[in-house]
Amino acid sequence: MAVHDILRMGDPRLLRVAQPVTEFDTDALHRLVADMLDTMQAAQGAGLAAPQIGVDLQLVIFGTGERHPRYPLAPPVPRTVLVNPVITPLSPPEGGPAVEVEDWEGCLSVPGLRGVVPRFDRIRYTGFDAFGDPIDRTVEGFHARVVQHECDHLLGVLYPMRVRDFRRFGYTDLLFPGLDAAQDD
Ligand code: NI
């Protein structure tokens, strides 16, 4: 159990392409997951990627299993540990090309700011949990957005790199004056 410092944008370790996990169900991997859960909870995050605490591995955690206080309108996302993820954009159920949708995002590595980011509305993601058991889900909306945001960290991509209209990027307290001051990322 340990809460780690979260690296902030500008730290070159956030720009690396993370290495795949090769050994599952090890003490070291379970300890890393426990530390990341502690760190995410302490920061009230919706997700956290291993590179954000300086660990160069393809591992993300996300979800709380219940509604998130910072995203009260979003449906709950199951608490998930996802290792070596692969994301595939999916067509809408009625067919046609995969659709992108825009919504506001924040990031614990970019505190105090929010921006509008396009993401695929519907994705399939696969990978493994910390025990090496496979995960294979088809999701949409907020769940899909969280997964794409977290997995971007494994490619060295922070959400501001995906912002297309910088008129919709700024300080949270100015963009959303009603938000609690503590909810600043
Ligand atoms: Ni982030």
Boltz pocket constraint, residues with backbone or C-beta under 6 A from the ligand:
constraints:
  - pocket:
      binder: B
      contacts: [[A, 47], [A, 106], [A, 107], [A, 108], [A, 109], [A, 149], [A, 150], [A, 153]]
      max_distance: 6.0
